[in-house]
């Protein structure tokens, strides 16, 4: 997708009152859900430009590129917008663990 189309589609997104949108992250090959993070307009533009998953850290209040310090990068393969335009899905090629605990996925604790 070219940059103009990307920016046009991004303008349709519904960010929350803090200017954030949930980013569901899925392994491109296995389709396993890896994590959930938050994005902003700036992080989505940076993700598109760099090809690497970039998020907004609510705790540190700063932009972070997944894997910049750990090496566990997420190379963007596809980005989808949900039907309500209030969340996005990143399909990624995951290098190393997605979870800060070292687990492949952040979703490893069974509730039910």
Buried (B, 14 or more C-beta within 10 A) or exposed (E): EEEEEBEEEBEEBEBEEEEBBBBBBBBBEEEBBBBEBBBBBEBBBBBBEEEBBBBBEEEEEEBBBBBEEEEBBBBBBEBEBBEEBEBBBBBBEBBEBBBEEEBBBBBEEEEE
